Amino acid sequence: MRKPITEQRKHACGIAGRRLLIMAGLLLSVVVAGRAQDLRAGYAKADITPTGPVMMGGYDLRGAPSDGIHGQDRLYARALVVEASGVRVAFLEADVIIIQRTDIFRRKVSEATGIPVENILLGDAHNHAAPSPNGELKTDYDRQFNDGLIKAAKEAVANIQPVRIAAGNGHSRIGMNRRQVKPADSYLTFDENNSSQSFGKYKTDHPVLIHEFGGVVRLGANPLGPIDDAVQVVRLDTATGLPLAVVIHYACHGTSLGGRNSKISGEWMGRMQEFIEKQFPGLGAIYVQGAAGDINPREVGGLDGVADNIENTWALGEEIGREVVRVYRGLTPEPLDKPRVQIETAEILLPRQYRELFENFTDTAVKVPTTVVRIGDLMWTTFPGEMFSSIGKQVKATTPATDAYVMGYTNGYIGYFPDQQAYAQGGYEVAVTHLDPASEHIYLRAIAKLMMRFR
């Protein structure tokens, strides 16, 4: 007996509907699988400018909190979260100096975002016109910084989307070697930014002349000294070609404003990022400090007779900003083929300076937590302190990737890392380092071994 026409139609419609659902499910699984193969990223930043007076870091001679802000300068915590094949890594950078107890901040970010602690890279711009936040949250500003950092990280995760990527290089000479060799004997009042007889805690109405010997190394401009002048740029666009983020790598202290400066500023790197973002609406900038242990801006307030001048600071930032823009415009981001995020970590042990063994002869090693991240043919190596530029160049040369980056001042702070040659020359960095002269070669051997995990 034939079914009624209405029943036949219902039966046929049911079969067709099920087929459509199956096909839709298959298409959906293909789309989801395709997204899983995409490189994805999200960017965000949060304002962390102090709302009142705070103690600034970087210079010992300051004895009072900040008393304002330069112009319209702001400080930001910036976050770039990158994901491929289910692995996420967070690049977090802040316009401050020496983030204390980064382990606590990283753990809090991990709890808020679900990103594993070992996949969180937390660094600072080494900005000497800014505070030094502490993860133990001892001050109101520490808590403000903590809230801003977490806010930026969470929003970056929420903003994750498929991206295209490209990398390129430029050059800038806003940086200059800062290990000045005194050409001849002279007499001065020792007016460096660490100690001054005319300002700060050592100020006196009766300054004495100090004999400075020719041939000694002091903080100051050294135009003939080595630097790393590479401006390394990573451009990320959305899948539809809109600007998303730009990562800028350049090695140079944030010290164009000296110890006499009492106002908050984003320094040259803050101005650089502001300048870049204004050229491309919707673009977010994130600056990553490099191996800047022996590199200052070519003009430093308080050194070589240079006075603090925020206009000079802003001019330096816009000068390197123009180079970043030039490189950025020349890049054509493309999707990564089978993108993968690989993260390797190690705790490298370096020998401690002999003089420190008098205090504890059993504590012979300085721990150097190190993370290496590879995304496609781009690789980042972290260092928790102030690495000399010559060592940074060797780290990049050891890296088995076309584009290699050093992230100084990241995931901790152990102080200066001079190259072995500097110990024979003397100077500030050698005087305050915790590391023995043999550290350079021991470290580079350990880095080479770590890089073998990526081959």
DRENDO-1510 file (C-alpha; in Angstrom, 1 decimal, always signed):
<recs>
REC; n; res; u; v; w
REC; 1; MET; +0.0; +0.0; +0.0 .
REC; 2; ARG; +1.4; +3.4; -1.0 .
REC; 3; LYS; +1.9; +6.0; +1.7 .
REC; 4; PRO; -0.1; +9.1; +1.3 .
REC; 5; ILE; +1.6; +11.9; -0.6 .
REC; 6; THR; +2.0; +14.0; +2.5 .
REC; 7; GLU; +3.7; +11.2; +4.3 .
REC; 8; GLN; +6.1; +10.6; +1.4 .
REC; 9; ARG; +7.0; +14.2; +1.3 .
REC; 10; LYS; +7.6; +14.2; +5.1 .
REC; 11; HIS; +9.8; +11.1; +4.7 .
REC; 12; ALA; +11.7; +12.6; +1.9 .
REC; 13; CYS; +12.1; +15.9; +3.7 .
REC; 14; GLY; +13.4; +14.0; +6.8 .
REC; 15; ILE; +16.0; +12.2; +4.8 .
REC; 16; ALA; +17.1; +15.4; +3.0 .
REC; 17; GLY; +17.2; +17.2; +6.3 .
REC; 18; ARG; +19.4; +14.6; +7.9 .
REC; 19; ARG; +21.7; +14.7; +4.8 .
REC; 20; LEU; +22.0; +18.4; +5.1 .
REC; 21; LEU; +22.8; +18.2; +8.8 .
REC; 22; ILE; +25.5; +15.6; +8.1 .
REC; 23; MET; +27.0; +17.7; +5.3 .
REC; 24; ALA; +26.8; +20.8; +7.5 .
REC; 25; GLY; +28.6; +18.9; +10.3 .
REC; 26; LEU; +31.3; +17.7; +7.9 .
REC; 27; LEU; +31.7; +21.3; +6.6 .
REC; 28; LEU; +31.9; +22.6; +10.2 .
REC; 29; SER; +34.5; +20.0; +11.1 .
REC; 30; VAL; +36.6; +21.1; +8.1 .
REC; 31; VAL; +36.3; +24.7; +9.1 .
REC; 32; VAL; +37.2; +24.0; +12.7 .
REC; 33; ALA; +40.1; +21.8; +11.6 .
REC; 34; GLY; +41.2; +24.7; +9.3 .
REC; 35; ARG; +41.1; +27.1; +12.2 .
REC; 36; ALA; +43.2; +24.7; +14.3 .
REC; 37; GLN; +45.9; +25.0; +11.6 .
REC; 38; ASP; +45.8; +28.8; +11.5 .
REC; 39; LEU; +48.3; +30.9; +13.3 .
REC; 40; ARG; +46.2; +33.0; +15.6 .
REC; 41; ALA; +47.0; +36.0; +17.7 .
REC; 42; GLY; +45.4; +38.7; +19.9 .
REC; 43; TYR; +46.7; +42.0; +21.1 .
REC; 44; ALA; +45.7; +44.4; +23.9 .
REC; 45; LYS; +47.2; +47.1; +26.1 .
REC; 46; ALA; +46.2; +48.6; +29.4 .
REC; 47; ASP; +47.1; +52.0; +30.8 .
REC; 48; ILE; +49.3; +51.7; +33.9 .
REC; 49; THR; +50.3; +55.3; +34.3 .
REC; 50; PRO; +50.7; +56.2; +38.0 .
REC; 51; THR; +47.7; +58.1; +39.3 .
REC; 52; GLY; +49.9; +59.9; +41.9 .
REC; 53; PRO; +53.5; +60.3; +43.1 .
REC; 54; VAL; +55.6; +57.1; +43.0 .
REC; 55; MET; +59.2; +56.2; +43.5 .
REC; 56; MET; +60.9; +55.7; +40.1 .
REC; 57; GLY; +63.6; +53.2; +39.5 .
REC; 58; GLY; +66.9; +53.2; +37.7 .
REC; 59; TYR; +68.9; +55.9; +39.4 .
REC; 60; ASP; +70.3; +55.7; +42.9 .
REC; 61; LEU; +70.6; +59.5; +43.5 .
REC; 62; ARG; +66.8; +60.1; +43.5 .
REC; 63; GLY; +65.5; +60.6; +47.0 .
REC; 64; ALA; +61.9; +61.7; +46.3 .
REC; 65; PRO; +58.9; +60.4; +44.5 .
REC; 66; SER; +57.8; +61.6; +41.0 .
REC; 67; ASP; +56.1; +65.0; +40.8 .
REC; 68; GLY; +54.1; +64.8; +37.6 .
REC; 69; ILE; +54.0; +63.4; +34.0 .
REC; 70; HIS; +55.8; +64.7; +30.9 .
REC; 71; GLY; +53.2; +66.1; +28.5 .
REC; 72; GLN; +50.7; +63.5; +27.4 .
REC; 73; ASP; +53.0; +60.6; +28.0 .
REC; 74; ARG; +51.4; +57.3; +29.3 .
REC; 75; LEU; +52.7; +54.0; +30.5 .
REC; 76; TYR; +51.2; +50.8; +29.2 .
REC; 77; ALA; +51.2; +47.1; +29.8 .
REC; 78; ARG; +51.1; +45.4; +26.4 .
REC; 79; ALA; +50.1; +41.8; +25.6 .
REC; 80; LEU; +50.5; +39.7; +22.5 .
REC; 81; VAL; +49.1; +36.2; +22.7 .
REC; 82; VAL; +50.1; +33.8; +19.9 .
REC; 83; GLU; +48.5; +30.4; +19.3 .
REC; 84; ALA; +49.2; +27.5; +16.9 .
REC; 85; SER; +48.2; +23.8; +17.2 .
REC; 86; GLY; +46.6; +24.4; +20.5 .
REC; 87; VAL; +49.7; +25.9; +22.1 .
REC; 88; ARG; +49.6; +29.5; +23.4 .
REC; 89; VAL; +52.5; +31.8; +24.3 .
REC; 90; ALA; +52.1; +35.3; +25.9 .
REC; 91; PHE; +54.5; +38.1; +25.2 .
REC; 92; LEU; +53.9; +40.7; +28.0 .
REC; 93; GLU; +55.9; +43.9; +28.0 .
REC; 94; ALA; +55.5; +47.0; +30.2 .
REC; 95; ASP; +56.8; +50.5; +30.0 .
REC; 96; VAL; +58.5; +50.3; +33.4 .
REC; 97; ILE; +61.8; +49.2; +34.8 .
REC; 98; ILE; +63.0; +46.0; +36.6 .
REC; 99; ILE; +59.8; +44.1; +37.4 .
REC; 100; GLN; +60.4; +42.5; +40.7 .
REC; 101; ARG; +59.1; +39.0; +41.5 .
REC; 102; THR; +58.0; +38.3; +37.9 .
REC; 103; ASP; +57.2; +34.8; +39.1 .
REC; 104; ILE; +54.3; +36.1; +41.1 .
REC; 105; PHE; +53.0; +38.2; +38.2 .
REC; 106; ARG; +53.3; +35.4; +35.7 .
REC; 107; ARG; +51.4; +33.0; +38.0 .
REC; 108; LYS; +48.6; +35.5; +38.4 .
REC; 109; VAL; +48.4; +36.0; +34.6 .
REC; 110; SER; +48.4; +32.2; +34.2 .
REC; 111; GLU; +45.5; +31.8; +36.6 .
REC; 112; ALA; +43.5; +34.5; +34.8 .
REC; 113; THR; +44.1; +33.3; +31.3 .
REC; 114; GLY; +44.8; +29.5; +31.5 .
REC; 115; ILE; +48.1; +30.0; +29.7 .
REC; 116; PRO; +50.8; +27.8; +31.4 .
REC; 117; VAL; +53.3; +29.8; +33.5 .
REC; 118; GLU; +56.3; +28.6; +31.4 .
REC; 119; ASN; +54.6; +30.0; +28.3 .
REC; 120; ILE; +54.4; +33.5; +29.7 .
REC; 121; LEU; +57.2; +35.9; +28.9 .
REC; 122; LEU; +57.1; +39.0; +31.0 .
REC; 123; GLY; +59.6; +41.8; +30.3 .
REC; 124; ASP; +60.0; +45.5; +30.7 .
REC; 125; ALA; +61.2; +48.4; +28.5 .
REC; 126; HIS; +63.9; +49.2; +31.1 .
REC; 127; ASN; +62.5; +52.7; +31.3 .
REC; 128; HIS; +64.3; +54.9; +33.9 .
REC; 129; ALA; +61.5; +57.4; +34.0 .
REC; 130; ALA; +59.0; +54.9; +35.5 .
REC; 131; PRO; +58.4; +52.8; +38.6 .
REC; 132; SER; +59.7; +49.3; +39.4 .
REC; 133; PRO; +56.6; +47.2; +40.3 .
REC; 134; ASN; +56.8; +44.3; +42.7 .
REC; 135; GLY; +54.8; +41.1; +42.5 .
REC; 136; GLU; +54.4; +41.1; +46.3 .
REC; 137; LEU; +52.0; +44.0; +45.8 .
REC; 138; LYS; +53.6; +46.2; +48.5 .
REC; 139; THR; +52.3; +49.5; +47.2 .
REC; 140; ASP; +49.2; +51.0; +45.5 .
REC; 141; TYR; +51.1; +51.2; +42.3 .
REC; 142; ASP; +52.1; +47.5; +42.5 .
REC; 143; ARG; +48.4; +46.7; +42.7 .
REC; 144; GLN; +47.6; +49.1; +39.8 .
REC; 145; PHE; +50.3; +47.4; +37.7 .
REC; 146; ASN; +49.0; +44.0; +38.5 .
REC; 147; ASP; +45.5; +44.8; +37.5 .
REC; 148; GLY; +46.6; +46.4; +34.3 .
REC; 149; LEU; +48.9; +43.5; +33.4 .
REC; 150; ILE; +46.1; +41.0; +33.9 .
REC; 151; LYS; +43.6; +43.1; +32.0 .
REC; 152; ALA; +45.9; +43.4; +29.0 .
REC; 153; ALA; +46.5; +39.6; +29.0 .
REC; 154; LYS; +42.9; +38.6; +29.3 .
REC; 155; GLU; +41.8; +41.0; +26.6 .
REC; 156; ALA; +44.6; +39.7; +24.3 .
REC; 157; VAL; +43.2; +36.2; +24.8 .
REC; 158; ALA; +39.7; +37.4; +24.0 .
REC; 159; ASN; +40.9; +39.1; +20.8 .
REC; 160; ILE; +42.6; +36.0; +19.4 .
REC; 161; GLN; +41.9; +35.5; +15.7 .
REC; 162; PRO; +43.6; +34.1; +12.6 .
REC; 163; VAL; +46.6; +36.2; +11.5 .
REC; 164; ARG; +49.2; +36.6; +8.7 .
REC; 165; ILE; +52.8; +37.3; +9.7 .
REC; 166; ALA; +56.0; +38.8; +8.2 .
REC; 167; ALA; +59.3; +39.9; +9.6 .
REC; 168; GLY; +61.9; +42.4; +8.4 .
REC; 169; ASN; +64.9; +44.4; +9.6 .
REC; 170; GLY; +66.1; +48.0; +9.6 .
REC; 171; HIS; +68.8; +50.0; +11.4 .
REC; 172; SER; +69.0; +52.9; +13.8 .
REC; 173; ARG; +71.7; +54.8; +15.5 .
REC; 174; ILE; +69.7; +56.3; +18.3 .
REC; 175; GLY; +71.7; +54.0; +20.5 .
REC; 176; MET; +75.4; +54.4; +21.3 .
REC; 177; ASN; +77.9; +52.4; +23.2 .
REC; 178; ARG; +78.1; +53.8; +26.8 .
REC; 179; ARG; +81.5; +52.6; +27.9 .
REC; 180; GLN; +83.5; +55.8; +27.5 .
REC; 181; VAL; +87.3; +55.6; +27.9 .
REC; 182; LYS; +88.6; +58.8; +29.5 .
REC; 183; PRO; +91.3; +60.1; +27.1 .
REC; 184; ALA; +93.4; +61.9; +29.7 .
REC; 185; ASP; +93.7; +62.8; +33.3 .
REC; 186; SER; +91.1; +65.3; +34.5 .
REC; 187; TYR; +89.5; +66.7; +37.6 .
REC; 188; LEU; +85.7; +66.8; +38.0 .
REC; 189; THR; +83.0; +66.5; +40.7 .
REC; 190; PHE; +81.9; +63.0; +39.6 .
REC; 191; ASP; +78.6; +64.1; +38.2 .
REC; 192; GLU; +77.4; +60.7; +36.9 .
REC; 193; ASN; +73.8; +59.7; +37.3 .
REC; 194; ASN; +74.6; +57.3; +40.2 .
REC; 195; SER; +76.4; +59.8; +42.4 .
REC; 196; SER; +76.4; +63.6; +42.2 .
REC; 197; GLN; +77.7; +66.3; +44.4 .
REC; 198; SER; +75.2; +68.8; +42.9 .
REC; 199; PHE; +71.9; +66.8; +43.1 .
REC; 200; GLY; +70.2; +64.2; +45.2 .
REC; 201; LYS; +71.3; +62.3; +48.3 .
REC; 202; TYR; +75.0; +63.2; +47.8 .
REC; 203; LYS; +74.4; +66.9; +47.2 .
REC; 204; THR; +76.8; +69.2; +49.0 .
REC; 205; ASP; +77.5; +72.9; +49.2 .
REC; 206; HIS; +81.3; +72.1; +49.2 .
REC; 207; PRO; +82.0; +69.8; +46.2 .
REC; 208; VAL; +85.5; +68.5; +45.9 .
REC; 209; LEU; +87.4; +67.9; +42.7 .
REC; 210; ILE; +88.0; +64.2; +42.0 .
REC; 211; HIS; +91.0; +63.0; +40.0 .
REC; 212; GLU; +89.8; +61.0; +37.0 .
REC; 213; PHE; +92.6; +59.0; +35.3 .
REC; 214; GLY; +93.0; +58.8; +31.6 .
REC; 215; GLY; +92.3; +55.3; +30.3 .
REC; 216; VAL; +89.6; +54.4; +32.9 .
REC; 217; VAL; +86.1; +53.4; +31.6 .
REC; 218; ARG; +83.1; +55.5; +32.8 .
REC; 219; LEU; +79.5; +55.8; +31.8 .
REC; 220; GLY; +79.4; +58.2; +28.8 .
REC; 221; ALA; +79.1; +58.3; +25.0 .
REC; 222; ASN; +81.5; +56.1; +23.1 .
REC; 223; PRO; +80.8; +56.7; +19.4 .
REC; 224; LEU; +83.5; +54.2; +18.4 .
REC; 225; GLY; +82.2; +51.4; +20.6 .
REC; 226; PRO; +80.1; +48.4; +19.4 .
REC; 227; ILE; +76.3; +48.3; +19.5 .
REC; 228; ASP; +73.6; +46.2; +17.9 .
REC; 229; ASP; +71.9; +48.7; +15.6 .
REC; 230; ALA; +69.3; +46.2; +14.2 .
REC; 231; VAL; +65.7; +47.4; +14.2 .
REC; 232; GLN; +63.8; +44.1; +14.0 .
REC; 233; VAL; +60.1; +44.2; +13.1 .
REC; 234; VAL; +57.4; +41.5; +13.2 .
REC; 235; ARG; +54.1; +42.5; +11.5 .
REC; 236; LEU; +50.9; +40.7; +12.2 .
REC; 237; ASP; +47.7; +41.4; +10.2 .
REC; 238; THR; +44.3; +39.9; +10.5 .
REC; 239; ALA; +43.2; +37.2; +8.0 .
REC; 240; THR; +41.4; +40.0; +6.1 .
REC; 241; GLY; +44.6; +42.1; +5.9 .
REC; 242; LEU; +43.8; +44.7; +8.6 .
REC; 243; PRO; +46.6; +45.9; +11.0 .
REC; 244; LEU; +46.7; +44.0; +14.2 .
REC; 245; ALA; +50.1; +44.2; +15.9 .
REC; 246; VAL; +53.7; +45.1; +15.4 .
REC; 247; VAL; +56.5; +43.8; +17.6 .
REC; 248; ILE; +59.6; +46.0; +17.7 .
REC; 249; HIS; +63.0; +44.8; +18.9 .
REC; 250; TYR; +65.9; +47.2; +19.5 .
REC; 251; ALA; +68.6; +47.2; +22.1 .
REC; 252; CYS; +69.0; +50.5; +24.0 .
REC; 253; HIS; +68.6; +51.7; +27.6 .
REC; 254; GLY; +65.7; +53.9; +28.4 .
REC; 255; THR; +67.9; +56.6; +29.9 .
REC; 256; SER; +67.6; +59.7; +27.7 .
REC; 257; LEU; +66.1; +61.2; +30.9 .
REC; 258; GLY; +68.6; +61.1; +33.7 .
REC; 259; GLY; +68.6; +60.9; +37.4 .
REC; 260; ARG; +67.6; +64.5; +37.9 .
REC; 261; ASN; +64.3; +63.9; +36.0 .
REC; 262; SER; +61.4; +63.7; +38.4 .
REC; 263; LYS; +58.5; +63.2; +36.0 .
REC; 264; ILE; +57.0; +60.0; +34.6 .
REC; 265; SER; +57.5; +59.4; +30.9 .
REC; 266; GLY; +57.3; +56.5; +28.4 .
REC; 267; GLU; +60.8; +57.5; +27.4 .
REC; 268; TRP; +62.0; +57.2; +23.8 .
REC; 269; MET; +60.4; +53.7; +23.4 .
REC; 270; GLY; +57.0; +55.0; +24.6 .
REC; 271; ARG; +57.1; +57.8; +22.1 .
REC; 272; MET; +58.2; +55.4; +19.4 .
REC; 273; GLN; +55.2; +53.1; +20.0 .
REC; 274; GLU; +52.8; +56.1; +20.1 .
REC; 275; PHE; +54.2; +57.4; +16.8 .
REC; 276; ILE; +53.9; +54.1; +15.0 .
REC; 277; GLU; +50.3; +53.5; +16.2 .
REC; 278; LYS; +49.2; +56.9; +14.9 .
REC; 279; GLN; +50.4; +56.0; +11.4 .
REC; 280; PHE; +48.2; +52.9; +11.2 .
REC; 281; PRO; +44.7; +53.1; +12.9 .
REC; 282; GLY; +43.9; +49.9; +14.7 .
REC; 283; LEU; +47.5; +48.8; +15.0 .
REC; 284; GLY; +48.9; +47.9; +18.5 .
REC; 285; ALA; +52.7; +48.2; +19.1 .
REC; 286; ILE; +54.7; +46.1; +21.6 .
REC; 287; TYR; +58.4; +47.0; +22.1 .
REC; 288; VAL; +60.8; +44.2; +23.3 .
REC; 289; GLN; +64.0; +45.4; +24.8 .
REC; 290; GLY; +67.2; +43.6; +23.7 .
REC; 291; ALA; +70.8; +43.1; +24.8 .
REC; 292; ALA; +71.2; +46.7; +25.9 .
REC; 293; GLY; +73.7; +46.2; +28.8 .
REC; 294; ASP; +76.3; +48.5; +27.2 .
REC; 295; ILE; +74.0; +50.7; +25.0 .
REC; 296; ASN; +72.5; +54.1; +26.0 .
REC; 297; PRO; +70.7; +56.6; +23.8 .
REC; 298; ARG; +73.2; +58.9; +22.2 .
REC; 299; GLU; +72.0; +61.6; +24.5 .
REC; 300; VAL; +71.6; +60.9; +28.2 .
REC; 301; GLY; +70.5; +63.5; +30.7 .
REC; 302; GLY; +73.2; +63.9; +33.4 .
REC; 303; LEU; +76.1; +62.5; +31.3 .
REC; 304; ASP; +78.6; +64.4; +29.0 .
REC; 305; GLY; +77.1; +67.7; +30.0 .
REC; 306; VAL; +73.7; +66.9; +28.6 .
REC; 307; ALA; +70.6; +68.2; +30.5 .
REC; 308; ASP; +67.3; +66.4; +30.7 .
REC; 309; ASN; +65.1; +67.5; +27.8 .
REC; 310; ILE; +61.8; +65.7; +27.1 .
REC; 311; GLU; +61.9; +67.2; +23.5 .
REC; 312; ASN; +65.1; +65.3; +22.9 .
REC; 313; THR; +63.5; +62.1; +24.3 .
REC; 314; TRP; +60.5; +62.4; +22.0 .
REC; 315; ALA; +62.7; +63.2; +19.0 .
REC; 316; LEU; +64.7; +60.0; +19.6 .
REC; 317; GLY; +61.5; +58.0; +19.7 .
REC; 318; GLU; +60.1; +59.5; +16.5 .
REC; 319; GLU; +63.4; +59.0; +14.7 .
REC; 320; ILE; +63.5; +55.2; +15.3 .
REC; 321; GLY; +59.7; +55.2; +14.9 .
REC; 322; ARG; +60.1; +56.4; +11.3 .
REC; 323; GLU; +62.5; +53.5; +10.6 .
REC; 324; VAL; +60.0; +51.0; +12.0 .
REC; 325; VAL; +57.3; +52.5; +9.8 .
REC; 326; ARG; +59.5; +52.2; +6.8 .
REC; 327; VAL; +60.2; +48.5; +7.5 .
REC; 328; TYR; +56.6; +47.8; +8.4 .
REC; 329; ARG; +55.3; +49.2; +5.1 .
REC; 330; GLY; +57.7; +47.0; +3.1 .
REC; 331; LEU; +56.4; +43.8; +4.7 .
REC; 332; THR; +53.7; +41.5; +3.1 .
REC; 333; PRO; +52.3; +39.2; +5.8 .
REC; 334; GLU; +51.3; +35.7; +4.7 .
REC; 335; PRO; +49.6; +32.8; +6.5 .
REC; 336; LEU; +52.1; +30.3; +8.0 .
REC; 337; ASP; +52.1; +26.9; +6.4 .
REC; 338; LYS; +51.4; +24.3; +9.2 .
REC; 339; PRO; +52.2; +26.8; +12.0 .
REC; 340; ARG; +53.6; +25.4; +15.2 .
REC; 341; VAL; +54.7; +26.9; +18.5 .
REC; 342; GLN; +57.6; +25.2; +20.2 .
REC; 343; ILE; +58.7; +26.3; +23.6 .
REC; 344; GLU; +61.9; +25.0; +25.4 .
REC; 345; THR; +63.1; +26.1; +28.8 .
REC; 346; ALA; +66.3; +25.6; +30.8 .
REC; 347; GLU; +67.9; +26.9; +34.0 .
REC; 348; ILE; +71.4; +27.8; +33.0 .
REC; 349; LEU; +74.0; +28.0; +35.8 .
REC; 350; LEU; +76.8; +30.6; +35.6 .
REC; 351; PRO; +79.7; +31.1; +37.9 .
REC; 352; ARG; +79.4; +33.8; +40.6 .
REC; 353; GLN; +81.9; +36.7; +40.9 .
REC; 354; TYR; +84.7; +35.6; +43.2 .
REC; 355; ARG; +84.3; +38.6; +45.5 .
REC; 356; GLU; +80.8; +37.5; +46.4 .
REC; 357; LEU; +82.1; +34.1; +47.6 .
REC; 358; PHE; +83.6; +35.8; +50.6 .
REC; 359; GLU; +80.0; +36.2; +51.9 .
REC; 360; ASN; +79.0; +32.6; +51.1 .
REC; 361; PHE; +81.6; +30.3; +49.6 .
REC; 362; THR; +79.0; +27.6; +49.0 .
REC; 363; ASP; +76.8; +29.7; +46.7 .
REC; 364; THR; +79.0; +29.5; +43.6 .
REC; 365; ALA; +76.3; +29.7; +40.9 .
REC; 366; VAL; +73.9; +32.3; +39.5 .
REC; 367; LYS; +70.7; +30.8; +38.1 .
REC; 368; VAL; +69.6; +32.1; +34.7 .
REC; 369; PRO; +66.0; +31.0; +33.8 .
REC; 370; THR; +65.9; +30.8; +30.0 .
REC; 371; THR; +63.0; +30.3; +27.5 .
REC; 372; VAL; +63.3; +29.9; +23.8 .
REC; 373; VAL; +60.2; +30.2; +21.6 .
REC; 374; ARG; +59.9; +29.2; +18.0 .
REC; 375; ILE; +57.0; +30.2; +15.8 .
REC; 376; GLY; +57.6; +29.2; +12.2 .
REC; 377; ASP; +61.0; +30.6; +11.3 .
REC; 378; LEU; +61.1; +33.2; +14.1 .
REC; 379; MET; +62.8; +32.5; +17.4 .
REC; 380; TRP; +63.0; +34.4; +20.7 .
REC; 381; THR; +65.5; +33.8; +23.5 .
REC; 382; THR; +64.9; +35.4; +26.9 .
REC; 383; PHE; +67.5; +36.7; +29.3 .
REC; 384; PRO; +66.7; +37.9; +32.9 .
REC; 385; GLY; +69.0; +41.0; +32.9 .
REC; 386; GLU; +71.3; +43.4; +31.1 .
REC; 387; MET; +73.2; +41.4; +28.5 .
REC; 388; PHE; +76.0; +43.1; +26.6 .
REC; 389; SER; +75.2; +43.6; +22.9 .
REC; 390; SER; +78.2; +41.4; +21.7 .
REC; 391; ILE; +76.8; +38.4; +23.6 .
REC; 392; GLY; +73.3; +39.1; +22.2 .
REC; 393; LYS; +74.6; +39.1; +18.7 .
REC; 394; GLN; +76.2; +35.7; +19.3 .
REC; 395; VAL; +72.9; +34.3; +20.7 .
REC; 396; LYS; +71.1; +35.4; +17.6 .
REC; 397; ALA; +73.8; +33.8; +15.4 .
REC; 398; THR; +73.4; +30.5; +17.3 .
REC; 399; THR; +69.7; +30.4; +16.7 .
REC; 400; PRO; +68.6; +28.0; +13.9 .
REC; 401; ALA; +66.0; +30.4; +12.4 .
REC; 402; THR; +66.0; +33.1; +9.8 .
REC; 403; ASP; +64.8; +35.7; +12.3 .
REC; 404; ALA; +66.2; +35.6; +15.8 .
REC; 405; TYR; +65.4; +37.9; +18.7 .
REC; 406; VAL; +66.9; +38.5; +22.2 .
REC; 407; MET; +64.4; +39.4; +24.9 .
REC; 408; GLY; +66.4; +41.1; +27.6 .
REC; 409; TYR; +65.0; +42.0; +31.1 .
REC; 410; THR; +62.6; +39.1; +30.8 .
REC; 411; ASN; +61.3; +36.7; +33.5 .
REC; 412; GLY; +63.5; +38.0; +36.2 .
REC; 413; TYR; +66.5; +40.2; +36.8 .
REC; 414; ILE; +70.1; +39.1; +37.7 .
REC; 415; GLY; +71.9; +42.3; +36.8 .
REC; 416; TYR; +74.6; +42.9; +34.2 .
REC; 417; PHE; +76.1; +40.3; +31.9 .
REC; 418; PRO; +79.4; +41.9; +30.5 .
REC; 419; ASP; +81.4; +40.1; +27.8 .
REC; 420; GLN; +84.7; +38.7; +28.9 .
REC; 421; GLN; +86.7; +41.6; +27.3 .
REC; 422; ALA; +85.0; +44.2; +29.5 .
REC; 423; TYR; +86.4; +42.7; +32.7 .
REC; 424; ALA; +89.9; +43.8; +31.7 .
REC; 425; GLN; +88.7; +47.3; +30.9 .
REC; 426; GLY; +86.7; +47.8; +34.1 .
REC; 427; GLY; +83.8; +50.2; +34.4 .
REC; 428; TYR; +80.4; +50.4; +36.1 .
REC; 429; GLU; +78.8; +47.2; +34.7 .
REC; 430; VAL; +81.8; +45.1; +35.6 .
REC; 431; ALA; +81.9; +46.5; +39.1 .
REC; 432; VAL; +78.3; +45.6; +39.9 .
REC; 433; THR; +77.8; +42.3; +38.0 .
REC; 434; HIS; +77.3; +39.0; +39.9 .
REC; 435; LEU; +78.9; +37.0; +37.1 .
REC; 436; ASP; +82.4; +35.7; +36.8 .
REC; 437; PRO; +84.4; +36.6; +33.6 .
REC; 438; ALA; +84.1; +33.0; +32.5 .
REC; 439; SER; +80.3; +33.3; +32.2 .
REC; 440; GLU; +80.2; +34.4; +28.6 .
REC; 441; HIS; +81.6; +31.2; +27.1 .
REC; 442; ILE; +79.8; +28.9; +29.6 .
REC; 443; TYR; +76.5; +30.6; +28.7 .
REC; 444; LEU; +77.0; +30.4; +25.0 .
REC; 445; ARG; +77.8; +26.7; +25.2 .
REC; 446; ALA; +74.6; +26.2; +27.2 .
REC; 447; ILE; +72.6; +28.2; +24.6 .
REC; 448; ALA; +74.0; +26.2; +21.8 .
REC; 449; LYS; +73.0; +23.0; +23.5 .
REC; 450; LEU; +69.5; +24.4; +24.1 .
REC; 451; MET; +69.1; +25.3; +20.5 .
REC; 452; MET; +69.8; +21.7; +19.5 .
REC; 453; ARG; +66.3; +20.9; +20.7 .
REC; 454; PHE; +64.9; +22.8; +17.7 .
REC; 455; ARG; +66.9; +21.1; +15.0 .
</recs>
